[in-house]
C-alpha cells in the first residue's frame, strides 16, 4: 500500500509539473505597460480609457430581483493589468472579449475602441472640439454670434 500511495503522489507531482510549462509563466503585472511596444501601448491605453466606470456610490449595495444582494460591479483594470494580459500571450481581441464579458467595455468591437481613442487623440492634439449637433467648434460658433451681434448694432 505504501508503494501505491508513493507512486500516486509522484504521478500527481509529475502531472502538476508538466501541466505548467516553464515558458508559460505569467508576466509580472508591475510595469507591464512600460514594457509594451508603442503600438501595443496604444491599444492598451484605448482599452483602459474605454472601460465603463461604476457611478454607484460604494456604500450602496445593489439587490437582485430575488431579494438577495447582487454581485458588485466589476472594478476597472489598470493599464498594467491590461498589458499583463497581452504579455501572457492573449491576443488583443481576446483581451477585449474578456473585458466585455466582465461588463467593463460596452463597445461592439476592438476596432471601435481603438478608432474612438485615435479620434480623441487627434482632436485633442489640434485643440478642436466639435459638438455632435452642429459639428461646429463651440468657441467658433460663439465668435460668429458675437460678430453678428456687433454688426447689427
C-alpha positions in Angstrom: 0.0 0.0 0.0 2.9 2.4 0.8 4.3 2.0 -2.7 1.0 2.6 -4.4 0.5 5.9 -2.5 4.1 6.9 -3.2 3.5 6.2 -6.9 0.3 8.1 -6.9 1.9 11.1 -5.2 4.8 11.0 -7.7 2.3 10.9 -10.7 0.4 13.8 -9.2 3.6 15.8 -8.9 4.7 14.9 -12.4 1.3 15.9 -13.8 1.4 19.3 -12.0 4.9 20.0 -13.3 4.1 19.0 -16.8 0.8 20.9 -16.9 2.6 24.2 -16.2 5.4 24.6 -18.8 8.2 26.9 -17.8 7.7 29.2 -20.9 4.1 29.9 -19.8 5.0 31.8 -16.6 2.7 34.8 -16.2 4.2 38.2 -16.9 4.5 40.4 -13.9 1.7 43.0 -13.7 4.0 45.7 -12.2 5.4 47.8 -15.0 3.8 45.6 -17.7 2.5 48.7 -19.6 6.0 50.2 -19.7 7.3 47.1 -21.5 4.8 47.3 -24.4 5.7 48.4 -27.8 4.3 51.8 -28.9 1.5 50.1 -30.9 0.6 47.7 -28.2 0.7 50.6 -25.6 -1.8 52.5 -27.8 -4.3 49.5 -27.8 -3.8 49.0 -24.1 -4.5 52.7 -23.4 -7.6 52.6 -25.7 -9.0 49.6 -23.8 -8.2 51.3 -20.5 -10.0 54.5 -21.4 -12.9 52.6 -22.8 -13.8 51.0 -19.5 -17.1 51.8 -18.1 -16.8 53.4 -14.7 -19.2 52.4 -11.9 -21.2 55.5 -10.9 -23.0 54.0 -7.9 -21.7 55.1 -4.5 -19.6 52.4 -2.8 -22.0 52.4 0.2 -25.0 51.3 -1.9 -25.3 47.6 -2.4 -27.4 46.6 -5.4 -30.1 43.9 -4.8 -31.3 41.3 -7.1 -34.9 40.6 -8.0 -34.9 37.6 -5.7 -34.2 39.9 -2.8 -30.5 38.9 -2.4 -27.5 41.0 -2.8 -26.3 41.1 -6.4 -22.7 40.8 -7.3 -20.7 44.0 -7.1 -19.9 45.9 -10.3 -16.6 44.9 -11.7 -13.6 47.1 -10.9 -11.8 48.7 -13.8 -8.5 47.2 -14.7 -5.3 49.2 -14.5 -3.0 49.8 -17.6 -0.6 47.3 -16.1 -3.2 44.6 -15.7 -4.4 45.0 -19.3 -0.8 45.0 -20.6 -0.1 41.8 -18.5 -3.0 40.0 -20.2 -1.3 40.8 -23.5 2.1 39.8 -22.3 0.7 36.5 -21.0 0.0 35.5 -24.6 -3.6 36.7 -25.1 -4.4 38.5 -28.3 -5.9 42.0 -28.1 -9.2 40.5 -29.4 -9.2 38.1 -26.5 -8.4 40.8 -24.0 -11.2 42.9 -25.4 -13.7 40.0 -25.2 -12.6 39.4 -21.6 -13.3 43.0 -20.6 -16.6 42.9 -22.5 -17.7 39.7 -20.7 -16.9 41.3 -17.4 -19.0 44.3 -18.3 -16.1 46.7 -18.4 -16.5 47.8 -22.0 -19.7 48.5 -24.0 -18.2 48.7 -27.5 -19.1 46.1 -30.1 -15.5 45.6 -31.3 -11.9 46.3 -30.6 -11.9 48.4 -33.8 -14.5 50.7 -32.3 -12.4 51.1 -29.1 -9.2 51.9 -31.0 -10.9 54.1 -33.5 -12.6 56.3 -30.9 -9.3 56.6 -29.0 -7.4 57.7 -32.1 -10.1 60.2 -32.9 -9.9 61.6 -29.4 -6.1 61.9 -29.6 -6.3 63.6 -33.0 -8.9 66.2 -31.9 -7.1 66.8 -28.6 -3.8 67.4 -30.5 -5.4 70.0 -32.7 -7.3 71.6 -29.8 -10.6 71.2 -31.8 -13.7 70.2 -30.0 -16.8 69.6 -32.1 -20.4 69.1 -30.9 -22.5 66.2 -32.3 -25.4 68.5 -33.0 -23.8 71.2 -35.1 -20.4 69.8 -36.0 -19.0 73.3 -35.2 -16.4 74.2 -32.7 -18.3 75.9 -29.8 -15.8 78.7 -29.5 -16.0 79.5 -33.2 -19.8 79.4 -33.0 -19.7 81.9 -30.1 -17.3 84.2 -32.1 -19.6 84.1 -35.1 -22.6 85.1 -32.9 -20.6 87.9 -31.3 -19.5 89.3 -34.7 -23.1 89.1 -36.0 -24.3 90.9 -32.9 -21.7 93.6 -33.3 -22.6 94.2 -37.0 -26.3 94.6 -36.2 -25.8 97.3 -33.6 
